[in-house]
Amino acid sequence: MNKFLCVLCIGAAFIYAKPVVTTSILPTKYFVEQIAGDSVDVNYMVNAGADPHIYEPRPEQMKNLEKSDIFFAVGMEYENTWLPRFAKSYPSLDIIKTQKGVPLITSEAHEHGDHDHEKHDHAKQHKDSYYGIFDDNDVKDRDISDWNGDFNSVYPYLIDGSLDPVLEAKASSPNSDKNFNEYKKQYEKGYKSSINRIVINNGNISFYTSNGVNTGKYAYKGYEILTYKSGKKGVRYQLENIDKNSNAPKFIQFSDHEIGPAKISHFHIYMGDDSFKTLSLELENWPTFYKSNMKKADIIEDMLEHIDRNFDTHIWVDPLLVKIQAKNIADALIAHYPKNKALYEANLAKFQNELDMLDSYIKEQLASVKNRNFIVYHPSWAYFAKRYGLNQIAIEAEGKEPKPAQLANIIKEAKEENVKVIFVAPQFSKKAAQLIAKEAGANVVEIDNLAEDWVESMKNTANAFKEGL
């Protein structure tokens, strides 16, 4: 009888075991718990005091992840490496990017020290234009010789799986709204082309297919600036085939992410016989060609280098952005556990109201602060600064300790701005902060944006800013 009851107890425990979900960091765990209540068990990856940028999950955490229905990501650097592994190891795991819909800002370090400004400005302009950020007045006409060269289509590399690492990297980018399979489908349509090779020589363009080659004589016809739904822009440089006896496309547009004269290693091309206007409407097919002398590995490396992962992902330091995260969390919980929909919706409304009150509290604490500049070791408070009208000055960037010249400039700036406090986090070294504080006559104060009691931590941070600035 006792054995029978024991079996029943074990069976009941199995039947009524709570679902398990896992979060990337402790603040996200807090958010999930506010919405899910005690309907799920919540695990987390990054332990208190650990650096989430370089974190590596422990074996027991990976085992626990196997039991999870959902992984709530937030865009931390370690996720770039580990999310594809999670997806591959646990196909049934639903990876939710809680940052979806959040307007991410670029991780631009507050730089100090001597720089080659001309070189830096040129590199920044190239980077900005690559990601569709430029002023229309900066767009310049180009000589047709910019596109001279022998180019091969990358479509075969997509089909044979060689570009899968690129798509995996895109899917793991903090700003991505697609998973690997969705990117694969998009690029199969985007890169598709019957043309496998293009040779360009001062306007003489030859298009090679399996059926032969067509050549045309092209004249430069200016450019068109397009603005996409995302708000980003692109420039398409236009060429028209003036050889009436040619069977090559009548109109072509080049898009190579440049906005002025430049030599290029690859381009996207749009082709047709209707008009430039028709080509400008094409947004789903962009055959892509790289210089034929480039090795496959070099092409993959180039593609990986141009994936924009340079976003600040510390969105949870802004209560109003957390409202977006909370909605994403609630939607995922409802999708997996629809019987608890009413509970999740009620808890979401309650939590979002608490976030509004927290926002009001922080504004009230900072209202009387006159010095809006603050120095912090690790640049993790940009969203907080943006929300509440402050200016973050970071000591380190991208995990790199500042050089002596940079330290000297920060110390000089701290003195000029009469900075009285240097903020540090428990996850990072205090050495540089202590040196700056000593030279500038400031205090070192610890604040933690990765604390589990997130609301209390945010209030403490607001108070620290009020007292320190």
PyMOL commands that set and color helices and strands:
alter all, ss='L'
color gray80, all
select helices_A, chain A and resi 2-15+26-36+59-66+77-89+117-130+136-138+144-147+155-159+164-172+180-191+276-280+296-305+315-317+319-336+338-366+382-387+404-416+431-440+454-468
alter helices_A, ss='H'
color red, helices_A
select strands_A, chain A and resi 20-23+41-44+68-73+94-97+105-106+149-153+197-201+204-209+212-227+233-241+251-255+266-272+288-291+311-312+373-376+391-394+421-424+443-446
alter strands_A, ss='S'
color yellow, strands_A
deselect
rebuild
show_as cartoon
